[in-house]
């Protein structure tokens, strides 16, 4: 039996292919990022686009939910967002506190709601 026919070959292929597809580009980005000025126009544009994409995806999840989130009412979802934002700004812009408060609020609203 050859090495290609043994049981470890698919795992090695997945490891090498996974590295080539993802980690190689990450290492290249880290290497090349040392030469990029953080205040440059292109980096500010990239930051703005990535922020807009995340905001769009979050808004889509709130307005047009899929899966189990669709079972929660619009009021529950928007109320949880409002509570999360209030906690975020109250606790010195702590993203972790805002996210946790929003999640707890959504769960509490859904579980305690009559019906």
Secondary structure, DSSP 8 states (H G I E B T S, - for coil): --GGGSTTHHHHHHHHHHIIIIIHHHHHHHHHHTTS-TTSHHHHHHHHHHHHHHHHHHHHHHHS--GGGGGS-HHHHHHHHHHHHHHHHHTTT-HHHHHHHHHHHHHHHHHHS--
